[in-house]
Amino acid sequence: MALKITRPQGTEDITPKNINKWYTVEEIARETAESFGFKEIRIPTFENTELFLRSVGETTDVVQKEMYTVKAKETEFTLRPEGTAGTIRAMLQNGMLNDALPQRAFYILSCFRHERPQAGRLREFHQFGLEMAGSKSPAADAEVISLAKNLLDRLGLKNIELNINSIGCPKCRCEYHKALRSYFSAREDELCDTCKTRLEKNPMRILDCKSPICSDIAKDAPVILDYLCDECKEHFEALKKYLKNLSIDFTVNPKIVRGLDYYTKTVFEFVTTDIGAQGTVCGGGRYDGLIEQLGGAATPALGFAMGIERILLTMESQGCEFMENRTCDIYIAPMDELASLKAMSLAQQLRADGYHAEYDVMDRGIKAQMKYANKIGAKFVLVLGENELESKAAKLKLMSTGEQFDVHLDERFLEEFQDLAVRYMFDDILSEFEEVVK
Ligand code: HAM
């Protein structure tokens, strides 16, 4: 027997049974983003590798250790490890930054990072994220953070903490780098090989290293907040004032540096302790230098991304509600071939009217069909046999109560079904509505 092929490590299948959970997050995310003026952008799954070297940064873990780079006919591409670089590349390439600013775009996409898989950490994962380009005001930072908070609330999530920090601009970073170099040089021998090279090139990256020894050494390293220039300090103070004004609770955590090189000034993370070690459900910040670095005019920008798998894990662990998967409104059970023809045409009519209709495509007997209809949770069942076709009338069975209703199998059928559907299918919605009216 041939060996079964399984999915690659660190990937997941999203099966039809669970798709309702994804739809819940995606739909609420879309609605929330749109209510803040964001529109969806769709970008390629792979980009020229150079894009990520120039944005995410050559000394980051993502670029050094985690990229999926493929060579296809002499050209090298990389599967996107995140959505910001591609979105900004697309904004530039499509002239979006010459349009009214700020430009706002959101995305729902898969990302690829060759990390060690564990709960909440995958090699292919999905992000809902967004980018806003054109504003240098801290009001934009507050707006983007408030959107993320709004979405987490709308999803019903609790127990999620917002941590914010400022990692300054190239001006203040220069002094800070000096302080870091002098701190880490004292224990250079103990650093991992990657961090030894980071010491010269980009010492801030050591703060983000996942090796236990490096992260232990980093615990007492100088913090950037002590090195901010006046402009960055003012920006951070204004952000804090705006967040308070929006009643958004936050903690200033000077340890947050984020794992990507493009950030300047504000960085933030929403973190939960409910899903184990990988508790960062959302990360983002400002990146005022990136657009210029990618060949555009100097344009400040910022954004965030949420890991959809981590959001779902948190929602599941907190018992949040998901919208239901759509179930079958009517199952038509034909008893012979002639009845099958009628079943097909009735289903066609019902579907054109927006109903979820099914009929037998397995050549099953009536008993097995009823069992199937039960299993898929069909709300109504219509049995069609010789007698029904002859009399052009049949019984429609309401599965929840077993009640039977007479229906005609001619041009009256659709209207009769619509009446019954309104009366019996939306019971839950009707009773909820009656409650509200009371
Ligand atoms: P990031 O922090 O690298 O930022 O990723 C954002 C979120 O994606 C994380 O907070 C986490 O929820 C999720 N995530 C990251 N890696 C994995 C993984 N291996 N498995 C599962 N989930 C993961 C960015 O990607 C930036 N582009 C965010 C941003 C947008 N900054 C500004 N604009």
Residues whose N, C-alpha, C, O or C-beta is under 5 A from the ligand:
A	BS01	HAM	E82 G83 T84 R113 E115 G120 R121 L122 F125 G129 L130 T280 V281 C282 G283 G284 G285 L302 G303 F304 A305 M306 G307 R310
